[in-house]
Amino acid sequence: MRLLVANIPLPQNRFLVDLNEALAKQVDLVHSHKAFWEMNGDYDVVHLHFPEYLTYEIERAYTEGMPEGLLEELEARL
């Protein structure tokens, strides 16, 4: 099984690091926001940790809400 974790790199997030490490032992895991946006590759499962972590606009999402059009672009990729 191929799994895409569609996230920007978050090496300080121990949950995501541990999750990826455990899952990589069982499946072909790719952690890449670029692969998601470029629709690069075929995956059985796409894991979206949080939609705002699909871009580097995290700080703005917390103060101003989701970036305009992000959910529509996400839907188009899925």
PDB file of N, CA, C and O in Angstrom:
ATOM      1  N   MET A   1       0.842  -1.172   0.000  1.00  0.00           N
ATOM      2  CA  MET A   1       0.000   0.000   0.000  1.00  0.00           C
ATOM      3  C   MET A   1       0.890   1.239   0.000  1.00  0.00           C
ATOM      4  O   MET A   1       1.931   1.283   0.656  1.00  0.00           O
ATOM      5  N   ARG A   2       0.449   2.240  -0.754  1.00  0.00           N
ATOM      6  CA  ARG A   2       1.168   3.527  -0.808  1.00  0.00           C
ATOM      7  C   ARG A   2       0.370   4.575  -0.055  1.00  0.00           C
ATOM      8  O   ARG A   2      -0.835   4.728  -0.255  1.00  0.00           O
ATOM      9  N   LEU A   3       1.065   5.290   0.815  1.00  0.00           N
ATOM     10  CA  LEU A   3       0.441   6.304   1.667  1.00  0.00           C
ATOM     11  C   LEU A   3       1.154   7.631   1.472  1.00  0.00           C
ATOM     12  O   LEU A   3       2.380   7.708   1.554  1.00  0.00           O
ATOM     13  N   LEU A   4       0.370   8.684   1.212  1.00  0.00           N
ATOM     14  CA  LEU A   4       0.916  10.028   1.117  1.00  0.00           C
ATOM     15  C   LEU A   4       0.488  10.807   2.346  1.00  0.00           C
ATOM     16  O   LEU A   4      -0.706  10.971   2.598  1.00  0.00           O
ATOM     17  N   VAL A   5       1.455  11.288   3.111  1.00  0.00           N
ATOM     18  CA  VAL A   5       1.193  12.218   4.202  1.00  0.00           C
ATOM     19  C   VAL A   5       1.400  13.595   3.602  1.00  0.00           C
ATOM     20  O   VAL A   5       2.531  14.038   3.405  1.00  0.00           O
ATOM     21  N   ALA A   6       0.291  14.268   3.313  1.00  0.00           N
ATOM     22  CA  ALA A   6       0.329  15.536   2.582  1.00  0.00           C
ATOM     23  C   ALA A   6       0.501  16.683   3.570  1.00  0.00           C
ATOM     24  O   ALA A   6      -0.470  17.321   3.977  1.00  0.00           O
ATOM     25  N   ASN A   7       1.725  16.929   3.941  1.00  0.00           N
ATOM     26  CA  ASN A   7       2.069  17.944   4.943  1.00  0.00           C
ATOM     27  C   ASN A   7       3.391  18.592   4.593  1.00  0.00           C
ATOM     28  O   ASN A   7       4.252  17.987   3.955  1.00  0.00           O
ATOM     29  N   ILE A   8       3.535  19.838   5.025  1.00  0.00           N
ATOM     30  CA  ILE A   8       4.865  20.436   4.985  1.00  0.00           C
ATOM     31  C   ILE A   8       5.717  19.699   6.012  1.00  0.00           C
ATOM     32  O   ILE A   8       5.165  19.077   6.920  1.00  0.00           O
ATOM     33  N   PRO A   9       7.032  19.746   5.901  1.00  0.00           N
ATOM     34  CA  PRO A   9       7.880  19.095   6.900  1.00  0.00           C
ATOM     35  C   PRO A   9       7.667  19.716   8.284  1.00  0.00           C
ATOM     36  O   PRO A   9       7.713  20.937   8.437  1.00  0.00           O
ATOM     37  N   LEU A  10       7.440  18.882   9.267  1.00  0.00           N
ATOM     38  CA  LEU A  10       7.270  19.333  10.655  1.00  0.00           C
ATOM     39  C   LEU A  10       8.124  18.463  11.579  1.00  0.00           C
ATOM     40  O   LEU A  10       7.584  17.683  12.364  1.00  0.00           O
ATOM     41  N   PRO A  11       9.442  18.590  11.494  1.00  0.00           N
ATOM     42  CA  PRO A  11      10.315  17.716  12.277  1.00  0.00           C
ATOM     43  C   PRO A  11      10.172  17.899  13.786  1.00  0.00           C
ATOM     44  O   PRO A  11      10.566  17.011  14.543  1.00  0.00           O
ATOM     45  N   GLN A  12       9.624  19.016  14.243  1.00  0.00           N
ATOM     46  CA  GLN A  12       9.450  19.239  15.678  1.00  0.00           C
ATOM     47  C   GLN A  12       8.153  18.618  16.203  1.00  0.00           C
ATOM     48  O   GLN A  12       7.951  18.548  17.416  1.00  0.00           O
ATOM     49  N   ASN A  13       7.281  18.173  15.311  1.00  0.00           N
ATOM     50  CA  ASN A  13       6.014  17.567  15.712  1.00  0.00           C
ATOM     51  C   ASN A  13       6.236  16.079  15.956  1.00  0.00           C
ATOM     52  O   ASN A  13       6.216  15.282  15.017  1.00  0.00           O
ATOM     53  N   ARG A  14       6.449  15.704  17.215  1.00  0.00           N
ATOM     54  CA  ARG A  14       6.778  14.316  17.549  1.00  0.00           C
ATOM     55  C   ARG A  14       5.669  13.345  17.162  1.00  0.00           C
ATOM     56  O   ARG A  14       5.952  12.207  16.788  1.00  0.00           O
ATOM     57  N   PHE A  15       4.417  13.773  17.246  1.00  0.00           N
ATOM     58  CA  PHE A  15       3.321  12.890  16.844  1.00  0.00           C
ATOM     59  C   PHE A  15       3.489  12.479  15.393  1.00  0.00           C
ATOM     60  O   PHE A  15       3.420  11.295  15.066  1.00  0.00           O
ATOM     61  N   LEU A  16       3.709  13.458  14.520  1.00  0.00           N
ATOM     62  CA  LEU A  16       3.839  13.177  13.101  1.00  0.00           C
ATOM     63  C   LEU A  16       5.111  12.388  12.800  1.00  0.00           C
ATOM     64  O   LEU A  16       5.096  11.484  11.964  1.00  0.00           O
ATOM     65  N   VAL A  17       6.195  12.720  13.465  1.00  0.00           N
ATOM     66  CA  VAL A  17       7.452  11.994  13.271  1.00  0.00           C
ATOM     67  C   VAL A  17       7.273  10.530  13.674  1.00  0.00           C
ATOM     68  O   VAL A  17       7.652   9.630  12.926  1.00  0.00           O
ATOM     69  N   ASP A  18       6.703  10.294  14.838  1.00  0.00           N
ATOM     70  CA  ASP A  18       6.500   8.924  15.321  1.00  0.00           C
ATOM     71  C   ASP A  18       5.509   8.160  14.448  1.00  0.00           C
ATOM     72  O   ASP A  18       5.706   6.979  14.161  1.00  0.00           O
ATOM     73  N   LEU A  19       4.440   8.841  14.028  1.00  0.00           N
ATOM     74  CA  LEU A  19       3.451   8.215  13.154  1.00  0.00           C
ATOM     75  C   LEU A  19       4.091   7.787  11.839  1.00  0.00           C
ATOM     76  O   LEU A  19       3.907   6.654  11.395  1.00  0.00           O
ATOM     77  N   ASN A  20       4.843   8.695  11.218  1.00  0.00           N
ATOM     78  CA  ASN A  20       5.509   8.368   9.952  1.00  0.00           C
ATOM     79  C   ASN A  20       6.489   7.214  10.123  1.00  0.00           C
ATOM     80  O   ASN A  20       6.554   6.320   9.279  1.00  0.00           O
ATOM     81  N   GLU A  21       7.241   7.234  11.203  1.00  0.00           N
ATOM     82  CA  GLU A  21       8.224   6.178  11.447  1.00  0.00           C
ATOM     83  C   GLU A  21       7.542   4.815  11.584  1.00  0.00           C
ATOM     84  O   GLU A  21       8.008   3.826  11.019  1.00  0.00           O
ATOM     85  N   ALA A  22       6.460   4.765  12.321  1.00  0.00           N
ATOM     86  CA  ALA A  22       5.749   3.501  12.522  1.00  0.00           C
ATOM     87  C   ALA A  22       5.082   3.031  11.231  1.00  0.00           C
ATOM     88  O   ALA A  22       5.153   1.851  10.888  1.00  0.00           O
ATOM     89  N   LEU A  23       4.441   3.945  10.523  1.00  0.00           N
ATOM     90  CA  LEU A  23       3.747   3.568   9.294  1.00  0.00           C
ATOM     91  C   LEU A  23       4.717   3.148   8.190  1.00  0.00           C
ATOM     92  O   LEU A  23       4.407   2.256   7.401  1.00  0.00           O
ATOM     93  N   ALA A  24       5.882   3.781   8.132  1.00  0.00           N
ATOM     94  CA  ALA A  24       6.867   3.472   7.084  1.00  0.00           C
ATOM     95  C   ALA A  24       7.354   2.030   7.171  1.00  0.00           C
ATOM     96  O   ALA A  24       7.861   1.482   6.192  1.00  0.00           O
ATOM     97  N   LYS A  25       7.200   1.419   8.337  1.00  0.00           N
ATOM     98  CA  LYS A  25       7.587   0.007   8.490  1.00  0.00           C
ATOM     99  C   LYS A  25       6.562  -0.926   7.852  1.00  0.00           C
ATOM    100  O   LYS A  25       6.859  -2.088   7.572  1.00  0.00           O
ATOM    101  N   GLN A  26       5.358  -0.413   7.625  1.00  0.00           N
ATOM    102  CA  GLN A  26       4.260  -1.241   7.122  1.00  0.00           C
ATOM    103  C   GLN A  26       3.849  -0.931   5.690  1.00  0.00           C
ATOM    104  O   GLN A  26       3.338  -1.802   4.987  1.00  0.00           O
ATOM    105  N   VAL A  27       4.070   0.303   5.256  1.00  0.00           N
ATOM    106  CA  VAL A  27       3.601   0.734   3.936  1.00  0.00           C
ATOM    107  C   VAL A  27       4.678   1.554   3.242  1.00  0.00           C
ATOM    108  O   VAL A  27       5.666   1.952   3.858  1.00  0.00           O
ATOM    109  N   ASP A  28       4.477   1.799   1.962  1.00  0.00           N
ATOM    110  CA  ASP A  28       5.345   2.702   1.201  1.00  0.00           C
ATOM    111  C   ASP A  28       4.853   4.110   1.487  1.00  0.00           C
ATOM    112  O   ASP A  28       3.846   4.539   0.924  1.00  0.00           O
ATOM    113  N   LEU A  29       5.549   4.835   2.354  1.00  0.00           N
ATOM    114  CA  LEU A  29       5.109   6.139   2.837  1.00  0.00           C
ATOM    115  C   LEU A  29       5.892   7.266   2.185  1.00  0.00           C
ATOM    116  O   LEU A  29       7.119   7.219   2.092  1.00  0.00           O
ATOM    117  N   VAL A  30       5.164   8.278   1.735  1.00  0.00           N
ATOM    118  CA  VAL A  30       5.763   9.500   1.194  1.00  0.00           C
ATOM    119  C   VAL A  30       5.192  10.655   2.003  1.00  0.00           C
ATOM    120  O   VAL A  30       3.974  10.781   2.124  1.00  0.00           O
ATOM    121  N   HIS A  31       6.058  11.501   2.560  1.00  0.00           N
ATOM    122  CA  HIS A  31       5.633  12.683   3.315  1.00  0.00           C
ATOM    123  C   HIS A  31       6.018  13.890   2.470  1.00  0.00           C
ATOM    124  O   HIS A  31       7.183  14.283   2.410  1.00  0.00           O
ATOM    125  N   SER A  32       5.001  14.473   1.813  1.00  0.00           N
ATOM    126  CA  SER A  32       5.323  15.568   0.894  1.00  0.00           C
ATOM    127  C   SER A  32       4.092  16.402   0.577  1.00  0.00           C
ATOM    128  O   SER A  32       3.095  15.888   0.069  1.00  0.00           O
ATOM    129  N   HIS A  33       4.168  17.681   0.878  1.00  0.00           N
ATOM    130  CA  HIS A  33       3.094  18.572   0.449  1.00  0.00           C
ATOM    131  C   HIS A  33       3.207  18.839  -1.053  1.00  0.00           C
ATOM    132  O   HIS A  33       2.199  19.055  -1.725  1.00  0.00           O
ATOM    133  N   LYS A  34       4.426  18.824  -1.574  1.00  0.00           N
ATOM    134  CA  LYS A  34       4.622  19.083  -3.004  1.00  0.00           C
ATOM    135  C   LYS A  34       4.006  17.984  -3.858  1.00  0.00           C
ATOM    136  O   LYS A  34       3.384  18.272  -4.881  1.00  0.00           O
ATOM    137  N   ALA A  35       4.171  16.727  -3.452  1.00  0.00           N
ATOM    138  CA  ALA A  35       3.572  15.621  -4.208  1.00  0.00           C
ATOM    139  C   ALA A  35       2.055  15.764  -4.257  1.00  0.00           C
ATOM    140  O   ALA A  35       1.426  15.427  -5.260  1.00  0.00           O
ATOM    141  N   PHE A  36       1.471  16.263  -3.171  1.00  0.00           N
ATOM    142  CA  PHE A  36       0.024  16.476  -3.138  1.00  0.00           C
ATOM    143  C   PHE A  36      -0.387  17.571  -4.108  1.00  0.00           C
ATOM    144  O   PHE A  36      -1.270  17.361  -4.940  1.00  0.00           O
ATOM    145  N   TRP A  37       0.241  18.737  -4.011  1.00  0.00           N
ATOM    146  CA  TRP A  37      -0.145  19.874  -4.854  1.00  0.00           C
ATOM    147  C   TRP A  37       0.135  19.620  -6.325  1.00  0.00           C
ATOM    148  O   TRP A  37      -0.613  20.082  -7.187  1.00  0.00           O
ATOM    149  N   GLU A  38       1.205  18.891  -6.622  1.00  0.00           N
ATOM    150  CA  GLU A  38       1.563  18.611  -8.016  1.00  0.00           C
ATOM    151  C   GLU A  38       0.857  17.372  -8.551  1.00  0.00           C
ATOM    152  O   GLU A  38       1.033  17.002  -9.712  1.00  0.00           O
ATOM    153  N   MET A  39       0.055  16.730  -7.697  1.00  0.00           N
ATOM    154  CA  MET A  39      -0.640  15.485  -8.046  1.00  0.00           C
ATOM    155  C   MET A  39       0.354  14.485  -8.630  1.00  0.00           C
ATOM    156  O   MET A  39       0.125  13.884  -9.680  1.00  0.00           O
ATOM    157  N   ASN A  40       1.455  14.329  -7.917  1.00  0.00           N
ATOM    158  CA  ASN A  40       2.560  13.493  -8.349  1.00  0.00           C
ATOM    159  C   ASN A  40       2.492  12.145  -7.631  1.00  0.00           C
ATOM    160  O   ASN A  40       2.701  12.073  -6.420  1.00  0.00           O
ATOM    161  N   GLY A  41       2.205  11.099  -8.365  1.00  0.00           N
ATOM    162  CA  GLY A  41       2.190   9.760  -7.793  1.00  0.00           C
ATOM    163  C   GLY A  41       0.777   9.224  -7.604  1.00  0.00           C
ATOM    164  O   GLY A  41      -0.203   9.968  -7.624  1.00  0.00           O
ATOM    165  N   ASP A  42       0.707   7.923  -7.422  1.00  0.00           N
ATOM    166  CA  ASP A  42      -0.547   7.220  -7.153  1.00  0.00           C
ATOM    167  C   ASP A  42      -0.510   6.711  -5.723  1.00  0.00           C
ATOM    168  O   ASP A  42       0.457   6.064  -5.322  1.00  0.00           O
ATOM    169  N   TYR A  43      -1.545   6.993  -4.952  1.00  0.00           N
ATOM    170  CA  TYR A  43      -1.564   6.608  -3.541  1.00  0.00           C
ATOM    171  C   TYR A  43      -2.890   5.952  -3.198  1.00  0.00           C
ATOM    172  O   TYR A  43      -3.938   6.330  -3.722  1.00  0.00           O
ATOM    173  N   ASP A  44      -2.835   4.980  -2.324  1.00  0.00           N
ATOM    174  CA  ASP A  44      -4.040   4.324  -1.841  1.00  0.00           C
ATOM    175  C   ASP A  44      -4.717   5.161  -0.762  1.00  0.00           C
ATOM    176  O   ASP A  44      -5.943   5.180  -0.652  1.00  0.00           O
ATOM    177  N   VAL A  45      -3.900   5.855   0.034  1.00  0.00           N
ATOM    178  CA  VAL A  45      -4.406   6.681   1.124  1.00  0.00           C
ATOM    179  C   VAL A  45      -3.665   8.012   1.115  1.00  0.00           C
ATOM    180  O   VAL A  45      -2.446   8.058   0.947  1.00  0.00           O
ATOM    181  N   VAL A  46      -4.426   9.105   1.299  1.00  0.00           N
ATOM    182  CA  VAL A  46      -3.831  10.433   1.473  1.00  0.00           C
ATOM    183  C   VAL A  46      -4.224  10.911   2.859  1.00  0.00           C
ATOM    184  O   VAL A  46      -5.405  11.091   3.153  1.00  0.00           O
ATOM    185  N   HIS A  47      -3.220  11.116   3.714  1.00  0.00           N
ATOM    186  CA  HIS A  47      -3.459  11.575   5.087  1.00  0.00           C
ATOM    187  C   HIS A  47      -3.268  13.090   5.132  1.00  0.00           C
ATOM    188  O   HIS A  47      -2.192  13.601   4.823  1.00  0.00           O
ATOM    189  N   LEU A  48      -4.332  13.800   5.524  1.00  0.00           N
ATOM    190  CA  LEU A  48      -4.280  15.245   5.707  1.00  0.00           C
ATOM    191  C   LEU A  48      -4.288  15.496   7.206  1.00  0.00           C
ATOM    192  O   LEU A  48      -5.333  15.397   7.847  1.00  0.00           O
ATOM    193  N   HIS A  49      -3.136  15.819   7.764  1.00  0.00           N
ATOM    194  CA  HIS A  49      -3.035  16.027   9.204  1.00  0.00           C
ATOM    195  C   HIS A  49      -3.911  17.197   9.623  1.00  0.00           C
ATOM    196  O   HIS A  49      -4.754  17.044  10.507  1.00  0.00           O
ATOM    197  N   PHE A  50      -3.735  18.342   9.021  1.00  0.00           N
ATOM    198  CA  PHE A  50      -4.586  19.523   9.145  1.00  0.00           C
ATOM    199  C   PHE A  50      -4.473  20.245   7.814  1.00  0.00           C
ATOM    200  O   PHE A  50      -3.365  20.353   7.288  1.00  0.00           O
ATOM    201  N   PRO A  51      -5.572  20.749   7.234  1.00  0.00           N
ATOM    202  CA  PRO A  51      -5.468  21.420   5.928  1.00  0.00           C
ATOM    203  C   PRO A  51      -4.488  22.586   5.915  1.00  0.00           C
ATOM    204  O   PRO A  51      -3.824  22.815   4.904  1.00  0.00           O
ATOM    205  N   GLU A  52      -4.383  23.331   7.018  1.00  0.00           N
ATOM    206  CA  GLU A  52      -3.474  24.473   7.006  1.00  0.00           C
ATOM    207  C   GLU A  52      -2.008  24.051   6.927  1.00  0.00           C
ATOM    208  O   GLU A  52      -1.151  24.879   6.617  1.00  0.00           O
ATOM    209  N   TYR A  53      -1.703  22.784   7.199  1.00  0.00           N
ATOM    210  CA  TYR A  53      -0.322  22.297   7.087  1.00  0.00           C
ATOM    211  C   TYR A  53       0.010  21.816   5.679  1.00  0.00           C
ATOM    212  O   TYR A  53       1.060  21.211   5.463  1.00  0.00           O
ATOM    213  N   LEU A  54      -0.867  22.076   4.732  1.00  0.00           N
ATOM    214  CA  LEU A  54      -0.577  21.776   3.334  1.00  0.00           C
ATOM    215  C   LEU A  54       0.246  22.880   2.694  1.00  0.00           C
ATOM    216  O   LEU A  54       0.791  22.705   1.604  1.00  0.00           O
ATOM    217  N   THR A  55       0.337  24.023   3.375  1.00  0.00           N
ATOM    218  CA  THR A  55       1.102  25.156   2.857  1.00  0.00           C
ATOM    219  C   THR A  55       1.957  25.725   3.984  1.00  0.00           C
ATOM    220  O   THR A  55       1.845  25.311   5.138  1.00  0.00           O
ATOM    221  N   TYR A  56       2.794  26.663   3.635  1.00  0.00           N
ATOM    222  CA  TYR A  56       3.616  27.340   4.643  1.00  0.00           C
ATOM    223  C   TYR A  56       2.916  28.576   5.200  1.00  0.00           C
ATOM    224  O   TYR A  56       3.564  29.410   5.831  1.00  0.00           O
ATOM    225  N   GLU A  57       1.625  28.712   4.984  1.00  0.00           N
ATOM    226  CA  GLU A  57       0.864  29.859   5.458  1.00  0.00           C
ATOM    227  C   GLU A  57       0.211  29.564   6.811  1.00  0.00           C
ATOM    228  O   GLU A  57      -0.876  30.066   7.097  1.00  0.00           O
ATOM    229  N   ILE A  58       0.862  28.762   7.630  1.00  0.00           N
ATOM    230  CA  ILE A  58       0.290  28.310   8.898  1.00  0.00           C
ATOM    231  C   ILE A  58      -0.058  29.471   9.816  1.00  0.00           C
ATOM    232  O   ILE A  58      -1.171  29.532  10.339  1.00  0.00           O
ATOM    233  N   GLU A  59       0.868  30.386  10.017  1.00  0.00           N
ATOM    234  CA  GLU A  59       0.633  31.479  10.950  1.00  0.00           C
ATOM    235  C   GLU A  59      -0.584  32.306  10.539  1.00  0.00           C
ATOM    236  O   GLU A  59      -1.396  32.685  11.383  1.00  0.00           O
ATOM    237  N   ARG A  60      -0.704  32.577   9.266  1.00  0.00           N
ATOM    238  CA  ARG A  60      -1.853  33.344   8.783  1.00  0.00           C
ATOM    239  C   ARG A  60      -3.158  32.576   9.001  1.00  0.00           C
ATOM    240  O   ARG A  60      -4.185  33.184   9.305  1.00  0.00           O
ATOM    241  N   ALA A  61      -3.132  31.265   8.852  1.00  0.00           N
ATOM    242  CA  ALA A  61      -4.339  30.462   9.047  1.00  0.00           C
ATOM    243  C   ALA A  61      -4.819  30.553  10.490  1.00  0.00           C
ATOM    244  O   ALA A  61      -6.024  30.551  10.741  1.00  0.00           O
ATOM    245  N   TYR A  62      -3.901  30.633  11.430  1.00  0.00           N
ATOM    246  CA  TYR A  62      -4.303  30.720  12.837  1.00  0.00           C
ATOM    247  C   TYR A  62      -4.910  32.073  13.181  1.00  0.00           C
ATOM    248  O   TYR A  62      -5.801  32.148  14.026  1.00  0.00           O
ATOM    249  N   THR A  63      -4.446  33.137  12.545  1.00  0.00           N
ATOM    250  CA  THR A  63      -4.939  34.469  12.894  1.00  0.00           C
ATOM    251  C   THR A  63      -6.050  34.959  11.977  1.00  0.00           C
ATOM    252  O   THR A  63      -6.924  35.709  12.412  1.00  0.00           O
ATOM    253  N   GLU A  64      -6.028  34.546  10.714  1.00  0.00           N
ATOM    254  CA  GLU A  64      -6.982  35.064   9.738  1.00  0.00           C
ATOM    255  C   GLU A  64      -7.913  34.007   9.169  1.00  0.00           C
ATOM    256  O   GLU A  64      -8.765  34.311   8.334  1.00  0.00           O
ATOM    257  N   GLY A  65      -7.754  32.778   9.613  1.00  0.00           N
ATOM    258  CA  GLY A  65      -8.554  31.694   9.048  1.00  0.00           C
ATOM    259  C   GLY A  65      -7.836  31.052   7.875  1.00  0.00           C
ATOM    260  O   GLY A  65      -6.717  31.427   7.524  1.00  0.00           O
ATOM    261  N   MET A  66      -8.498  30.087   7.284  1.00  0.00           N
ATOM    262  CA  MET A  66      -7.905  29.353   6.171  1.00  0.00           C
ATOM    263  C   MET A  66      -7.641  30.290   4.998  1.00  0.00           C
ATOM    264  O   MET A  66      -8.451  31.174   4.719  1.00  0.00           O
ATOM    265  N   PRO A  67      -6.510  30.106   4.305  1.00  0.00           N
ATOM    266  CA  PRO A  67      -6.239  30.926   3.121  1.00  0.00           C
ATOM    267  C   PRO A  67      -7.370  30.784   2.092  1.00  0.00           C
ATOM    268  O   PRO A  67      -7.914  29.696   1.903  1.00  0.00           O
ATOM    269  N   GLU A  68      -7.704  31.859   1.453  1.00  0.00           N
ATOM    270  CA  GLU A  68      -8.771  31.885   0.452  1.00  0.00           C
ATOM    271  C   GLU A  68      -8.546  30.801  -0.599  1.00  0.00           C
ATOM    272  O   GLU A  68      -7.471  30.718  -1.193  1.00  0.00           O
ATOM    273  N   GLY A  69      -9.545  29.988  -0.821  1.00  0.00           N
ATOM    274  CA  GLY A  69      -9.483  28.975  -1.867  1.00  0.00           C
ATOM    275  C   GLY A  69      -8.765  27.696  -1.495  1.00  0.00           C
ATOM    276  O   GLY A  69      -8.724  26.771  -2.307  1.00  0.00           O
ATOM    277  N   LEU A  70      -8.191  27.600  -0.293  1.00  0.00           N
ATOM    278  CA  LEU A  70      -7.411  26.403   0.065  1.00  0.00           C
ATOM    279  C   LEU A  70      -8.270  25.147   0.033  1.00  0.00           C
ATOM    280  O   LEU A  70      -7.847  24.129  -0.516  1.00  0.00           O
ATOM    281  N   LEU A  71      -9.443  25.197   0.598  1.00  0.00           N
ATOM    282  CA  LEU A  71     -10.282  23.999   0.637  1.00  0.00           C
ATOM    283  C   LEU A  71     -10.747  23.592  -0.764  1.00  0.00           C
ATOM    284  O   LEU A  71     -10.864  22.401  -1.053  1.00  0.00           O
ATOM    285  N   GLU A  72     -11.010  24.555  -1.623  1.00  0.00           N
ATOM    286  CA  GLU A  72     -11.401  24.247  -3.002  1.00  0.00           C
ATOM    287  C   GLU A  72     -10.236  23.594  -3.754  1.00  0.00           C
ATOM    288  O   GLU A  72     -10.434  22.630  -4.494  1.00  0.00           O
ATOM    289  N   GLU A  73      -9.026  24.123  -3.564  1.00  0.00           N
ATOM    290  CA  GLU A  73      -7.840  23.537  -4.200  1.00  0.00           C
ATOM    291  C   GLU A  73      -7.572  22.137  -3.654  1.00  0.00           C
ATOM    292  O   GLU A  73      -7.207  21.235  -4.408  1.00  0.00           O
ATOM    293  N   LEU A  74      -7.748  21.957  -2.373  1.00  0.00           N
ATOM    294  CA  LEU A  74      -7.579  20.646  -1.750  1.00  0.00           C
ATOM    295  C   LEU A  74      -8.573  19.659  -2.365  1.00  0.00           C
ATOM    296  O   LEU A  74      -8.193  18.549  -2.737  1.00  0.00           O
ATOM    297  N   GLU A  75      -9.822  20.051  -2.472  1.00  0.00           N
ATOM    298  CA  GLU A  75     -10.861  19.194  -3.044  1.00  0.00           C
ATOM    299  C   GLU A  75     -10.520  18.819  -4.486  1.00  0.00           C
ATOM    300  O   GLU A  75     -10.715  17.669  -4.879  1.00  0.00           O
ATOM    301  N   ALA A  76     -10.025  19.748  -5.267  1.00  0.00           N
ATOM    302  CA  ALA A  76      -9.669  19.474  -6.653  1.00  0.00           C
ATOM    303  C   ALA A  76      -8.570  18.419  -6.741  1.00  0.00           C
ATOM    304  O   ALA A  76      -8.587  17.578  -7.640  1.00  0.00           O
ATOM    305  N   ARG A  77      -7.612  18.461  -5.809  1.00  0.00           N
ATOM    306  CA  ARG A  77      -6.520  17.481  -5.825  1.00  0.00           C
ATOM    307  C   ARG A  77      -7.005  16.093  -5.444  1.00  0.00           C
ATOM    308  O   ARG A  77      -6.554  15.090  -5.996  1.00  0.00           O
ATOM    309  N   LEU A  78      -7.929  16.048  -4.494  1.00  0.00           N
ATOM    310  CA  LEU A  78      -8.434  14.740  -4.061  1.00  0.00           C
ATOM    311  C   LEU A  78      -9.297  14.117  -5.145  1.00  0.00           C
ATOM    312  O   LEU A  78      -9.813  13.014  -4.966  1.00  0.00           O
TER     313      LEU A  78
END
